[in-house]
Amino acid sequence: MPIVLIALLASMSLGTAALADPVSSAGAEQFTQNCQTSNPGLERLASAIQRGDLDYVRSALDEGLDVNETWRDVPAQICRSLLVRTVWHGRADIFNLLLKRGADPRRIPDDALGIPIRTGRLDMARTLLGLGLKLPNTFEIVLAAIESGNMTMFDLVASSGVTIDPSTVPAWALTDALTLHLVPKYFRPNDTLPNVGNDACTVQSLFGLRSPEQDGCEGTMGPLWLHFVVTGNIKMMELMIKDGADLSLSSEVWDNSQMRPFNAMDVAIRRKDNRMTDLLRRAGAPAGIWGRKPVRIPAVPGQPAVRK
């Protein structure tokens, strides 16, 4: 999709006050008690926006409609301006018309910014950010970018100040396509994920540590590359090794009484994944440590014995 932001901004007739300072997207009032209820005329206008009837909206503006008109949306019971409604319904042509007629982008609240992100509407997102709106640096915005499936959108979100690292990208979202984009651009194979596996209990279940009475797990931390051993993803694990995965790293899983160490080979063996086991062995991964009895090291005179 061609980017027409420069031409669009040049043609807009926004008031100077709207562009003088960066826009705060939190300024829009959405509480219904401060919002007028709709009437048949406004409902017809809302329907026109929803179905993308540009001519109807243009005629209403030509007849004197306030371009910043706001009224209660039904059944959502939220105050929404004309501009916010175009964002919600993804009507880019009406959105552009309203901006050219002077619509105030400050009427777009934070919770609406995720909509063009999630739906992959790159031009709309670029325009809003170009007008000074700020994306909230939240986990939800990262999820919206992931959901879009658009790597250009993902980069736009990252370049707008949203944190992209192992703590904000959930392990279950690490598809092959997203991983290829993330590594090494945003993080490295040895960076720590707060949870490896596709859910918090994956590793505990793998090692038989989850009891039937247990209603959840804390999750198991580990390097990014370990996630792909746990999920059995040979293709991504080959990429991780190529990009510098340190296979000597181990992790720990909670067994409901203490943390117990394990490594990649342990995971592959527990999964009975012969292909992964062979790959790890060829790459120089150490032997498994799960269940290994501690070795008592004789004490140095004057010091207690230690266990290794």
Backbone as CSV, one residue per row, in Angstrom:
resi,resn,N_x,N_y,N_z,CA_x,CA_y,CA_z,C_x,C_y,C_z
1,MET,0.845,-1.190,0.000,0.000,0.000,0.000,0.884,1.245,0.000
2,PRO,0.737,2.142,-0.962,1.603,3.326,-1.017,1.342,4.249,0.146
3,ILE,2.377,4.876,0.602,2.261,5.797,1.731,2.082,7.204,1.203
4,VAL,0.963,7.829,1.606,0.647,9.169,1.084,0.611,10.188,2.220
5,LEU,1.337,9.900,3.278,1.261,10.763,4.456,1.652,12.198,4.159
6,ILE,2.747,12.389,3.397,3.225,13.755,3.148,2.185,14.554,2.376
7,ALA,1.642,13.915,1.326,0.631,14.612,0.537,-0.611,14.897,1.367
8,LEU,-0.983,13.947,2.221,-2.170,14.119,3.038,-1.994,15.263,4.023
9,LEU,-0.854,15.288,4.685,-0.620,16.355,5.657,-0.583,17.718,4.984
10,ALA,-0.021,17.766,3.776,0.077,19.034,3.071,-1.290,19.567,2.687
11,SER,-2.260,18.650,2.464,-3.568,19.082,1.995,-4.565,19.331,3.116
12,MET,-4.210,18.971,4.361,-5.152,19.118,5.463,-5.320,20.582,5.856
13,SER,-6.520,20.947,6.207,-6.785,22.310,6.668,-7.028,22.328,8.166
14,LEU,-6.179,21.627,8.918,-6.310,21.621,10.369,-5.962,22.988,10.943
15,GLY,-6.612,23.338,12.045,-6.291,24.587,12.716,-4.908,24.540,13.305
16,THR,-4.284,25.698,13.421,-2.917,25.743,13.942,-2.850,25.265,15.380
17,ALA,-3.908,25.437,16.140,-3.881,25.005,17.539,-3.756,23.501,17.652
18,ALA,-4.355,22.789,16.697,-4.323,21.335,16.752,-2.961,20.777,16.452
19,LEU,-2.126,21.524,15.733,-0.826,21.028,15.317,0.332,21.708,16.029
20,ALA,0.030,22.665,16.900,1.115,23.432,17.510,1.969,22.594,18.432
21,ASP,1.344,21.643,19.135,2.065,20.820,20.099,1.709,19.365,19.861
22,PRO,2.581,18.446,20.340,2.221,17.039,20.245,0.860,16.795,20.884
23,VAL,0.087,15.924,20.256,-1.284,15.704,20.686,-1.343,14.657,21.766
24,SER,-2.096,14.910,22.794,-2.360,13.895,23.808,-3.641,13.171,23.448
25,SER,-3.555,11.847,23.227,-4.736,11.099,22.829,-5.630,10.767,24.009
26,ALA,-5.208,11.163,25.217,-6.015,10.855,26.393,-7.040,11.937,26.669
27,GLY,-7.084,12.989,25.833,-7.942,14.115,26.130,-9.387,13.930,25.730
28,ALA,-9.699,12.865,25.010,-11.067,12.691,24.530,-11.984,12.242,25.665
29,GLU,-13.117,12.905,25.788,-14.085,12.552,26.820,-14.956,11.409,26.322
30,GLN,-15.000,10.318,27.099,-15.788,9.167,26.655,-16.886,8.788,27.643
31,PHE,-17.002,9.524,28.748,-18.003,9.156,29.734,-19.399,9.533,29.249
32,THR,-20.328,8.602,29.345,-21.653,8.839,28.774,-22.420,9.945,29.488
33,GLN,-22.107,10.188,30.774,-22.857,11.231,31.458,-22.533,12.622,30.916
34,ASN,-21.420,12.764,30.208,-21.051,14.044,29.624,-21.258,14.043,28.114
35,CYS,-22.070,13.122,27.642,-22.216,12.947,26.205,-23.689,13.018,25.823
36,GLN,-23.986,13.739,24.774,-25.367,13.827,24.324,-25.839,12.485,23.778
37,THR,-27.104,12.208,24.007,-27.682,11.011,23.403,-27.901,11.275,21.922
38,SER,-28.018,10.212,21.173,-28.174,10.362,19.730,-29.620,10.662,19.375
39,ASN,-29.812,11.050,18.132,-31.137,11.270,17.579,-31.183,10.588,16.212
40,PRO,-32.338,10.510,15.579,-32.409,9.800,14.295,-31.409,10.291,13.263
41,GLY,-31.169,11.608,13.240,-30.218,12.149,12.273,-28.800,11.664,12.538
42,LEU,-28.413,11.660,13.819,-27.081,11.193,14.172,-26.948,9.688,13.956
43,GLU,-28.022,8.943,14.183,-27.969,7.504,13.955,-27.802,7.204,12.468
44,ARG,-28.457,7.997,11.623,-28.266,7.809,10.176,-26.829,8.114,9.787
45,LEU,-26.269,9.129,10.432,-24.874,9.477,10.168,-23.937,8.359,10.641
46,ALA,-24.238,7.806,11.818,-23.422,6.695,12.324,-23.473,5.507,11.373
47,SER,-24.651,5.206,10.851,-24.796,4.094,9.905,-24.032,4.365,8.621
48,ALA,-24.052,5.627,8.174,-23.322,5.985,6.952,-21.824,5.777,7.133
49,ILE,-21.313,6.155,8.297,-19.888,5.947,8.573,-19.573,4.452,8.615
50,GLN,-20.433,3.692,9.271,-20.177,2.260,9.403,-20.145,1.552,8.052
51,ARG,-21.029,1.949,7.153,-21.054,1.298,5.838,-20.140,1.973,4.818
52,GLY,-19.472,3.075,5.227,-18.507,3.728,4.352,-19.106,4.637,3.308
53,ASP,-20.230,5.284,3.634,-20.908,6.160,2.681,-20.278,7.556,2.727
54,LEU,-19.228,7.748,1.948,-18.478,9.005,1.946,-19.348,10.176,1.518
55,ASP,-20.185,9.990,0.506,-21.008,11.087,-0.013,-21.993,11.593,1.032
56,TYR,-22.563,10.673,1.813,-23.512,11.078,2.842,-22.825,11.959,3.882
57,VAL,-21.640,11.544,4.321,-20.908,12.322,5.328,-20.482,13.663,4.746
58,ARG,-20.010,13.676,3.509,-19.605,14.936,2.889,-20.784,15.903,2.798
59,SER,-21.953,15.400,2.438,-23.140,16.260,2.338,-23.519,16.840,3.692
60,ALA,-23.411,16.019,4.731,-23.729,16.502,6.080,-22.774,17.607,6.497
61,LEU,-21.498,17.468,6.175,-20.524,18.516,6.493,-20.811,19.781,5.690
62,ASP,-21.159,19.611,4.430,-21.472,20.772,3.580,-22.687,21.529,4.099
63,GLU,-23.570,20.800,4.773,-24.792,21.428,5.292,-24.586,22.038,6.680
64,GLY,-23.347,21.991,7.181,-23.051,22.669,8.432,-22.813,21.781,9.632
65,LEU,-22.742,20.460,9.435,-22.467,19.564,10.554,-21.117,19.900,11.175
66,ASP,-21.062,19.955,12.501,-19.805,20.170,13.216,-18.901,18.954,12.980
67,VAL,-17.723,19.180,12.416,-16.826,18.077,12.083,-16.350,17.334,13.324
68,ASN,-16.475,17.979,14.493,-16.084,17.342,15.747,-17.291,16.889,16.572
69,GLU,-18.417,16.723,15.900,-19.633,16.271,16.584,-19.380,14.961,17.338
70,THR,-19.853,14.930,18.580,-19.678,13.756,19.424,-21.028,13.360,20.013
71,TRP,-21.341,12.064,20.004,-22.568,11.589,20.624,-22.407,10.152,21.076
72,ARG,-23.383,9.704,21.858,-23.303,8.392,22.479,-23.469,7.297,21.431
73,ASP,-22.516,6.373,21.455,-22.584,5.236,20.542,-23.424,4.143,21.193
74,VAL,-24.313,3.555,20.427,-25.183,2.493,20.914,-24.855,1.219,20.140
75,PRO,-24.692,0.058,20.775,-24.942,-0.226,22.188,-23.721,-0.063,23.086
76,ALA,-22.598,0.424,22.549,-21.370,0.505,23.344,-21.484,1.483,24.510
77,GLN,-22.404,2.470,24.420,-22.597,3.462,25.472,-21.311,4.227,25.771
78,ILE,-20.605,4.610,24.710,-19.371,5.383,24.812,-19.501,6.595,23.902
79,CYS,-18.988,7.738,24.358,-18.981,8.926,23.517,-17.947,8.769,22.407
80,ARG,-18.373,8.953,21.193,-17.447,8.864,20.079,-17.705,10.010,19.101
81,SER,-16.601,10.593,18.658,-16.695,11.636,17.644,-16.807,10.997,16.271
82,LEU,-17.037,11.823,15.272,-17.046,11.326,13.891,-15.726,10.646,13.568
83,LEU,-14.636,11.280,13.959,-13.314,10.755,13.619,-13.062,9.414,14.301
84,VAL,-13.451,9.317,15.568,-13.257,8.053,16.284,-14.067,6.942,15.627
85,ARG,-15.269,7.270,15.157,-16.102,6.262,14.507,-15.453,5.743,13.226
86,THR,-14.791,6.604,12.489,-14.116,6.133,11.267,-12.951,5.214,11.610
87,VAL,-12.276,5.495,12.728,-11.188,4.621,13.161,-11.741,3.260,13.557
88,TRP,-12.824,3.247,14.330,-13.415,1.996,14.787,-13.878,1.135,13.616
89,HIS,-14.417,1.777,12.592,-14.951,1.014,11.461,-13.974,0.903,10.295
90,GLY,-12.775,1.488,10.453,-11.749,1.347,9.419,-12.089,2.035,8.113
91,ARG,-12.787,3.157,8.165,-13.203,3.872,6.949,-12.181,4.966,6.635
92,ALA,-11.134,4.589,5.935,-10.011,5.491,5.693,-10.406,6.710,4.871
93,ASP,-11.290,6.529,3.880,-11.653,7.672,3.033,-12.414,8.732,3.822
94,ILE,-13.341,8.307,4.693,-14.070,9.269,5.528,-13.134,9.864,6.573
95,PHE,-12.259,9.056,7.111,-11.234,9.511,8.057,-10.416,10.650,7.453
96,ASN,-9.954,10.470,6.228,-9.155,11.511,5.556,-9.980,12.758,5.275
97,LEU,-11.240,12.560,4.887,-12.123,13.702,4.637,-12.295,14.537,5.902
98,LEU,-12.535,13.878,7.029,-12.751,14.593,8.279,-11.515,15.377,8.690
99,LEU,-10.351,14.789,8.501,-9.119,15.501,8.835,-8.947,16.728,7.941
100,LYS,-9.239,16.599,6.675,-9.133,17.744,5.762,-10.112,18.850,6.139
101,ARG,-11.239,18.454,6.727,-12.237,19.445,7.133,-11.974,20.005,8.527
102,GLY,-10.879,19.580,9.182,-10.505,20.160,10.459,-10.826,19.337,11.688
103,ALA,-11.120,18.059,11.539,-11.399,17.216,12.712,-10.199,17.216,13.656
104,ASP,-10.478,17.260,14.949,-9.436,17.336,15.971,-8.956,15.929,16.337
105,PRO,-7.722,15.582,16.019,-7.242,14.227,16.341,-7.137,13.971,17.839
106,ARG,-7.174,15.025,18.650,-7.118,14.835,20.103,-8.365,14.163,20.643
107,ARG,-9.387,14.037,19.805,-10.609,13.351,20.231,-10.492,11.832,20.099
108,ILE,-9.345,11.353,19.659,-9.133,9.913,19.555,-8.453,9.427,20.830
109,PRO,-9.115,8.600,21.626,-8.540,8.132,22.895,-7.526,7.012,22.679
110,ASP,-6.769,6.747,23.714,-5.743,5.704,23.642,-6.310,4.365,23.226
111,ASP,-7.489,4.013,23.774,-7.995,2.671,23.515,-8.436,2.474,22.072
112,ALA,-8.536,3.555,21.304,-8.879,3.422,19.891,-7.643,3.282,19.006
113,LEU,-6.467,3.623,19.519,-5.262,3.579,18.694,-4.866,2.160,18.314
114,GLY,-5.254,1.208,19.148,-4.921,-0.176,18.830,-5.703,-0.724,17.655
115,ILE,-6.799,-0.077,17.271,-7.645,-0.610,16.201,-6.945,-0.577,14.848
116,PRO,-6.414,0.565,14.380,-5.689,0.526,13.107,-4.434,-0.328,13.178
117,ILE,-3.834,-0.433,14.386,-2.666,-1.302,14.543,-3.076,-2.747,14.324
118,ARG,-4.104,-3.187,15.033,-4.544,-4.580,14.991,-5.039,-4.983,13.602
119,THR,-5.705,-4.067,12.913,-6.270,-4.389,11.599,-5.300,-4.128,10.452
120,GLY,-4.082,-3.713,10.776,-3.067,-3.534,9.745,-3.281,-2.335,8.844
121,ARG,-4.013,-1.320,9.330,-4.264,-0.120,8.513,-3.078,0.827,8.678
122,LEU,-2.054,0.559,7.895,-0.773,1.235,8.046,-0.881,2.731,7.790
123,ASP,-1.583,3.117,6.726,-1.700,4.545,6.396,-2.408,5.315,7.506
124,MET,-3.462,4.733,8.049,-4.200,5.402,9.118,-3.324,5.539,10.363
125,ALA,-2.606,4.484,10.702,-1.726,4.536,11.867,-0.625,5.562,11.668
126,ARG,-0.015,5.594,10.504,1.037,6.571,10.220,0.499,7.997,10.318
127,THR,-0.701,8.192,9.808,-1.285,9.532,9.835,-1.512,9.997,11.270
128,LEU,-2.098,9.136,12.091,-2.362,9.504,13.479,-1.076,9.805,14.231
129,LEU,-0.059,8.984,14.015,1.222,9.227,14.684,1.885,10.487,14.131
130,GLY,1.721,10.730,12.838,2.278,11.937,12.233,1.627,13.204,12.752
131,LEU,0.382,13.087,13.219,-0.331,14.238,13.784,-0.004,14.444,15.259
132,GLY,0.866,13.595,15.809,1.327,13.809,17.167,0.743,12.885,18.213
133,LEU,-0.165,11.970,17.846,-0.687,11.048,18.833,0.408,10.082,19.265
134,LYS,0.338,9.630,20.490,1.349,8.751,21.061,0.736,7.396,21.403
135,LEU,1.366,6.350,20.934,0.903,5.022,21.300,1.228,4.754,22.762
136,PRO,0.305,4.197,23.511,0.640,3.805,24.885,1.638,2.653,24.858
137,ASN,2.624,2.719,25.708,3.657,1.677,25.758,3.133,0.526,26.606
138,THR,2.246,-0.270,26.016,1.567,-1.324,26.755,1.698,-2.666,26.050
139,PHE,1.501,-3.707,26.833,1.499,-5.070,26.315,0.401,-5.234,25.268
140,GLU,-0.746,-4.560,25.474,-1.869,-4.685,24.545,-1.530,-4.151,23.162
141,ILE,-0.745,-3.067,23.096,-0.355,-2.525,21.792,0.583,-3.497,21.078
142,VAL,1.481,-4.133,21.812,2.361,-5.137,21.203,1.534,-6.289,20.653
143,LEU,0.542,-6.743,21.423,-0.326,-7.814,20.946,-1.096,-7.393,19.695
144,ALA,-1.530,-6.129,19.655,-2.242,-5.630,18.475,-1.338,-5.674,17.251
145,ALA,-0.080,-5.280,17.412,0.863,-5.322,16.297,1.110,-6.753,15.844
146,ILE,1.212,-7.671,16.794,1.397,-9.082,16.447,0.174,-9.600,15.699
147,GLU,-1.002,-9.243,16.186,-2.236,-9.714,15.573,-2.389,-9.218,14.141
148,SER,-1.830,-8.053,13.843,-1.940,-7.514,12.479,-1.263,-8.415,11.459
149,GLY,-0.231,-9.146,11.885,0.520,-9.987,10.961,1.343,-9.192,9.971
150,ASN,1.475,-7.896,10.215,2.163,-6.985,9.303,3.470,-6.546,9.955
151,MET,4.587,-6.995,9.400,5.867,-6.681,10.018,6.215,-5.192,9.896
152,THR,5.736,-4.532,8.855,5.943,-3.086,8.740,5.199,-2.364,9.856
153,MET,3.999,-2.830,10.165,3.250,-2.261,11.279,3.982,-2.518,12.589
154,PHE,4.534,-3.705,12.735,5.277,-4.053,13.946,6.445,-3.089,14.127
155,ASP,7.166,-2.792,13.043,8.298,-1.860,13.114,7.830,-0.444,13.418
156,LEU,6.666,-0.060,12.877,6.128,1.271,13.159,5.828,1.412,14.646
157,VAL,5.232,0.405,15.226,4.936,0.419,16.658,6.231,0.518,17.463
158,ALA,7.227,-0.265,17.080,8.503,-0.240,17.790,9.176,1.120,17.690
159,SER,9.113,1.734,16.501,9.757,3.030,16.297,9.005,4.168,16.966
160,SER,7.801,3.882,17.466,6.989,4.909,18.121,7.118,4.868,19.635
161,GLY,8.126,4.153,20.129,8.408,4.162,21.552,7.822,3.010,22.332
162,VAL,7.222,2.035,21.649,6.671,0.870,22.343,7.780,-0.165,22.525
163,THR,7.907,-0.687,23.729,8.986,-1.616,24.051,8.759,-2.979,23.407
164,ILE,9.735,-3.403,22.611,9.698,-4.725,21.994,10.894,-5.504,22.518
165,ASP,10.641,-6.442,23.409,11.711,-7.282,23.941,11.078,-8.570,24.454
166,PRO,11.877,-9.505,24.980,11.289,-10.776,25.411,10.218,-10.657,26.487
167,SER,10.201,-9.546,27.219,9.193,-9.396,28.262,7.847,-8.948,27.714
168,THR,7.818,-8.418,26.492,6.562,-7.912,25.936,6.027,-8.759,24.792
169,VAL,6.835,-9.665,24.257,6.382,-10.557,23.195,6.158,-11.936,23.804
170,PRO,4.910,-12.377,23.938,4.658,-13.663,24.592,5.191,-14.832,23.771
171,ALA,5.643,-15.869,24.471,6.247,-17.016,23.792,5.278,-17.678,22.824
172,TRP,3.989,-17.734,23.175,3.033,-18.407,22.303,2.853,-17.688,20.961
173,ALA,3.278,-16.418,20.896,3.136,-15.657,19.654,4.329,-15.816,18.718
174,LEU,5.343,-16.575,19.132,6.573,-16.674,18.352,6.426,-17.643,17.179
175,THR,5.652,-17.217,16.204,5.553,-17.971,14.959,6.879,-17.894,14.223
176,ASP,7.036,-18.730,13.217,8.266,-18.683,12.430,8.462,-17.299,11.809
177,ALA,7.389,-16.739,11.234,7.503,-15.443,10.557,7.902,-14.348,11.532
178,LEU,7.270,-14.317,12.714,7.583,-13.274,13.683,8.995,-13.460,14.232
179,THR,9.378,-14.684,14.486,10.721,-14.947,15.018,11.791,-14.520,14.031
180,LEU,11.583,-14.813,12.769,12.543,-14.402,11.738,12.694,-12.889,11.699
181,HIS,11.614,-12.177,12.037,11.668,-10.715,12.046,12.306,-10.183,13.330
182,LEU,12.080,-10.868,14.429,12.565,-10.401,15.725,14.061,-10.611,15.925
183,VAL,14.560,-11.731,15.424,15.957,-12.113,15.680,16.796,-11.876,14.428
184,PRO,17.866,-11.085,14.529,18.387,-10.431,15.739,17.996,-8.957,15.859
185,LYS,16.968,-8.532,15.147,16.635,-7.107,15.101,16.233,-6.565,16.473
186,TYR,15.450,-7.320,17.211,14.941,-6.836,18.494,15.519,-7.576,19.696
187,PHE,15.791,-8.848,19.583,16.488,-9.536,20.650,17.237,-10.741,20.123
188,ARG,18.096,-11.279,20.989,19.046,-12.314,20.607,18.612,-13.685,21.161
189,PRO,19.174,-14.769,20.593,18.761,-16.107,21.029,18.944,-16.379,22.514
190,ASN,19.936,-15.740,23.153,20.205,-16.025,24.562,19.461,-15.098,25.522
191,ASP,18.679,-14.157,24.997,17.874,-13.307,25.867,16.830,-14.155,26.589
192,THR,16.530,-13.781,27.816,15.652,-14.593,28.659,14.180,-14.284,28.430
193,LEU,13.409,-15.331,28.169,11.949,-15.227,28.130,11.402,-15.475,29.535
194,PRO,10.358,-14.754,29.911,9.763,-15.018,31.228,9.074,-16.368,31.294
195,ASN,8.779,-16.945,30.137,8.123,-18.251,30.124,8.404,-18.942,28.794
196,VAL,9.044,-20.100,28.840,9.247,-20.893,27.624,8.118,-21.910,27.517
197,GLY,7.767,-22.242,26.286,6.618,-23.105,26.063,5.399,-22.290,25.707
198,ASN,4.381,-22.950,25.207,3.195,-22.234,24.744,2.214,-21.879,25.846
199,ASP,2.429,-22.381,27.048,1.666,-21.899,28.201,2.519,-22.060,29.448
200,ALA,2.045,-21.504,30.533,2.857,-21.441,31.749,3.195,-22.813,32.321
201,CYS,2.369,-23.817,32.040,2.571,-25.141,32.630,3.299,-26.113,31.705
202,THR,3.727,-25.667,30.529,4.306,-26.586,29.547,5.473,-27.379,30.121
203,VAL,6.451,-26.682,30.707,7.654,-27.373,31.173,7.336,-28.244,32.384
204,GLN,6.525,-27.749,33.310,6.154,-28.570,34.467,5.445,-29.847,34.024
205,SER,4.562,-29.725,33.043,3.866,-30.914,32.539,4.844,-31.864,31.855
206,LEU,5.790,-31.306,31.112,6.771,-32.111,30.397,7.574,-32.996,31.354
207,PHE,7.932,-32.433,32.507,8.729,-33.175,33.472,7.876,-33.887,34.527
208,GLY,6.563,-33.917,34.317,5.679,-34.628,35.234,5.562,-33.990,36.597
209,LEU,5.670,-32.681,36.663,5.664,-31.983,37.945,4.345,-31.276,38.246
210,ARG,3.389,-31.413,37.358,2.112,-30.745,37.589,1.114,-31.753,38.147
211,SER,0.601,-31.455,39.314,-0.350,-32.357,39.948,-1.759,-32.079,39.434
212,PRO,-2.635,-33.074,39.512,-4.021,-32.870,39.040,-4.740,-31.750,39.785
213,GLU,-4.350,-31.512,41.035,-5.015,-30.475,41.833,-4.505,-29.073,41.524
214,GLN,-3.417,-28.981,40.769,-2.785,-27.681,40.509,-3.580,-26.915,39.462
215,ASP,-3.956,-25.692,39.786,-4.803,-24.919,38.872,-4.021,-23.960,37.985
216,GLY,-2.712,-23.938,38.103,-1.923,-23.055,37.263,-0.451,-23.168,37.599
217,CYS,0.371,-22.448,36.841,1.823,-22.480,37.033,2.380,-21.072,36.926
218,GLU,3.527,-20.877,37.509,4.201,-19.587,37.434,4.898,-19.385,36.100
219,GLY,5.139,-20.474,35.385,5.917,-20.377,34.153,7.382,-20.688,34.425
220,THR,8.114,-21.022,33.388,9.524,-21.381,33.508,10.359,-20.457,32.649
221,MET,11.281,-19.746,33.277,12.155,-18.838,32.545,13.213,-19.626,31.782
222,GLY,13.687,-19.017,30.693,14.756,-19.646,29.937,15.128,-18.802,28.739
223,PRO,16.252,-19.109,28.095,16.645,-18.349,26.906,15.655,-18.558,25.762
224,LEU,15.593,-17.591,24.891,14.690,-17.655,23.743,14.821,-18.973,22.999
225,TRP,16.058,-19.422,22.751,16.247,-20.630,21.961,15.638,-21.857,22.627
226,LEU,15.587,-21.865,23.976,15.036,-23.020,24.681,13.553,-23.199,24.371
227,HIS,12.868,-22.098,24.112,11.449,-22.190,23.767,11.238,-23.105,22.568
228,PHE,12.146,-23.036,21.612,11.967,-23.827,20.397,12.362,-25.288,20.591
229,VAL,13.164,-25.564,21.609,13.404,-26.955,21.992,12.145,-27.510,22.648
230,VAL,11.562,-26.707,23.537,10.350,-27.126,24.244,9.197,-27.372,23.279
231,THR,9.092,-26.551,22.251,7.994,-26.702,21.279,8.360,-27.609,20.113
232,GLY,9.613,-28.077,20.070,10.026,-29.009,19.019,10.150,-28.386,17.640
233,ASN,10.488,-27.101,17.594,10.568,-26.392,16.319,12.000,-26.469,15.776
234,ILE,12.252,-27.465,14.945,13.586,-27.701,14.406,14.076,-26.519,13.570
235,LYS,13.215,-25.994,12.721,13.612,-24.896,11.824,14.107,-23.691,12.617
236,MET,13.339,-23.286,13.626,13.733,-22.123,14.409,14.933,-22.431,15.299
237,MET,15.047,-23.653,15.757,16.200,-24.003,16.580,17.477,-23.973,15.746
238,GLU,17.407,-24.378,14.506,18.570,-24.262,13.615,18.964,-22.804,13.445
239,LEU,17.971,-21.921,13.331,18.241,-20.489,13.229,18.887,-19.968,14.507
240,MET,18.375,-20.400,15.662,18.935,-19.962,16.932,20.403,-20.364,17.071
241,ILE,20.720,-21.588,16.666,22.107,-22.059,16.736,22.987,-21.234,15.800
242,LYS,22.489,-20.977,14.608,23.234,-20.169,13.646,23.500,-18.768,14.181
243,ASP,22.530,-18.226,14.933,22.655,-16.857,15.448,23.319,-16.786,16.817
244,GLY,23.890,-17.892,17.282,24.705,-17.822,18.500,24.091,-18.352,19.769
245,ALA,23.119,-19.267,19.677,22.542,-19.833,20.895,23.623,-20.508,21.737
246,ASP,23.648,-20.190,23.015,24.596,-20.796,23.937,23.935,-22.026,24.559
247,LEU,24.211,-23.193,23.997,23.538,-24.414,24.419,24.016,-24.925,25.768
248,SER,25.036,-24.284,26.325,25.496,-24.689,27.659,24.599,-24.120,28.756
249,LEU,23.716,-23.178,28.400,22.831,-22.583,29.394,21.800,-23.601,29.869
250,SER,21.494,-23.566,31.127,20.459,-24.426,31.677,19.371,-23.553,32.295
251,SER,18.279,-24.183,32.681,17.179,-23.458,33.303,16.712,-24.241,34.519
252,GLU,15.664,-23.739,35.185,15.137,-24.399,36.363,13.620,-24.403,36.313
253,VAL,13.046,-25.490,36.784,11.591,-25.604,36.833,11.174,-25.859,38.272
254,TRP,10.054,-25.281,38.662,9.554,-25.423,40.032,8.827,-26.748,40.186
255,ASP,9.217,-27.527,41.193,8.579,-28.832,41.387,7.646,-28.835,42.597
256,ASN,7.133,-27.646,42.945,6.215,-27.443,44.065,6.903,-27.494,45.424
257,SER,8.226,-27.599,45.411,8.952,-27.523,46.676,10.284,-26.800,46.503
258,GLN,10.843,-26.887,45.303,12.124,-26.249,45.034,12.315,-26.118,43.523
259,MET,13.340,-25.376,43.139,13.684,-25.250,41.730,14.622,-26.389,41.348
260,ARG,14.330,-27.030,40.226,15.158,-28.146,39.780,15.752,-27.818,38.416
261,PRO,17.060,-28.014,38.249,17.720,-27.646,36.986,17.453,-28.663,35.877
262,PHE,17.470,-28.145,34.663,17.371,-28.989,33.466,18.024,-28.244,32.316
263,ASN,18.311,-28.936,31.235,18.879,-28.287,30.059,18.167,-28.745,28.789
264,ALA,18.655,-28.284,27.666,17.989,-28.553,26.391,17.924,-30.044,26.088
265,MET,18.992,-30.762,26.370,18.999,-32.192,26.076,17.950,-32.921,26.911
266,ASP,17.779,-32.491,28.161,16.732,-33.077,28.993,15.364,-32.919,28.342
267,VAL,15.109,-31.725,27.814,13.810,-31.453,27.190,13.607,-32.354,25.974
268,ALA,14.618,-32.428,25.114,14.498,-33.241,23.905,14.271,-34.708,24.244
269,ILE,14.951,-35.181,25.265,14.792,-36.586,25.675,13.403,-36.821,26.244
270,ARG,12.932,-35.895,27.100,11.594,-36.046,27.678,10.517,-36.007,26.603
271,ARG,10.753,-35.228,25.545,9.797,-35.149,24.439,9.939,-36.329,23.478
272,LYS,10.962,-37.139,23.668,11.269,-38.251,22.746,11.426,-37.731,21.324
273,ASP,12.099,-36.582,21.248,12.297,-35.890,19.963,13.691,-36.223,19.442
274,ASN,13.784,-37.300,18.661,15.090,-37.760,18.182,15.751,-36.752,17.255
275,ARG,14.968,-36.069,16.449,15.545,-35.069,15.537,16.180,-33.934,16.329
276,MET,15.495,-33.470,17.367,16.040,-32.379,18.175,17.265,-32.865,18.933
277,THR,17.198,-34.079,19.460,18.345,-34.633,20.177,19.572,-34.685,19.278
278,ASP,19.401,-35.140,18.049,20.522,-35.210,17.108,21.053,-33.819,16.778
279,LEU,20.138,-32.862,16.586,20.559,-31.493,16.280,21.376,-30.919,17.428
280,LEU,20.894,-31.090,18.652,21.610,-30.571,19.815,22.976,-31.228,19.971
281,ARG,23.020,-32.527,19.749,24.296,-33.233,19.883,25.304,-32.738,18.851
282,ARG,24.844,-32.570,17.608,25.740,-32.078,16.551,26.230,-30.671,16.842
283,ALA,25.401,-29.885,17.514,25.760,-28.491,17.820,26.601,-28.378,19.089
284,GLY,26.893,-29.495,19.737,27.755,-29.471,20.913,27.053,-29.237,22.224
285,ALA,25.748,-29.486,22.281,25.026,-29.294,23.538,25.491,-30.316,24.566
286,PRO,25.558,-29.916,25.829,25.986,-30.857,26.876,24.935,-31.930,27.131
287,ALA,25.359,-33.010,27.770,24.444,-34.093,28.129,23.406,-33.590,29.129
288,GLY,22.321,-34.323,29.237,21.260,-33.941,30.152,21.696,-33.950,31.602
289,ILE,21.038,-33.137,32.416,21.355,-33.054,33.843,20.159,-33.408,34.711
290,TRP,19.000,-33.624,34.116,17.787,-33.880,34.881,17.929,-35.203,35.647
291,GLY,17.645,-35.158,36.940,17.683,-36.354,37.748,19.072,-36.781,38.173
292,ARG,20.095,-36.047,37.754,21.459,-36.407,38.143,21.629,-36.206,39.650
293,LYS,22.183,-37.228,40.304,22.404,-37.122,41.739,23.542,-36.147,42.021
294,PRO,23.400,-35.329,43.058,24.480,-34.389,43.381,25.750,-35.128,43.801
295,VAL,26.878,-34.581,43.412,28.176,-35.159,43.741,28.730,-34.424,44.949
296,ARG,29.084,-35.161,45.974,29.629,-34.546,47.183,31.118,-34.306,46.995
297,ILE,31.535,-33.068,47.091,32.942,-32.697,46.939,33.567,-32.639,48.318
298,PRO,34.659,-33.374,48.501,35.288,-33.379,49.838,35.589,-31.963,50.310
299,ALA,35.396,-31.778,51.602,35.583,-30.444,52.180,37.055,-30.083,52.239
300,VAL,37.308,-28.820,51.999,38.640,-28.274,52.240,38.791,-28.138,53.744
301,PRO,39.942,-28.497,54.304,40.106,-28.382,55.743,39.644,-27.020,56.260
302,GLY,38.763,-27.069,57.250,38.272,-25.829,57.848,37.033,-25.271,57.157
303,GLN,36.541,-25.936,56.067,35.367,-25.468,55.358,34.381,-26.623,55.209
304,PRO,33.059,-26.346,55.134,32.068,-27.420,54.996,32.118,-28.037,53.598
305,ALA,31.685,-29.288,53.502,31.601,-29.930,52.191,30.534,-29.244,51.367
306,VAL,30.684,-29.315,50.049,29.701,-28.708,49.139,29.164,-29.793,48.224
307,ARG,27.987,-29.526,47.676,27.377,-30.458,46.729,27.291,-29.801,45.382
308,LYS,27.600,-30.570,44.356,27.629,-30.010,43.005,26.678,-30.787,42.120
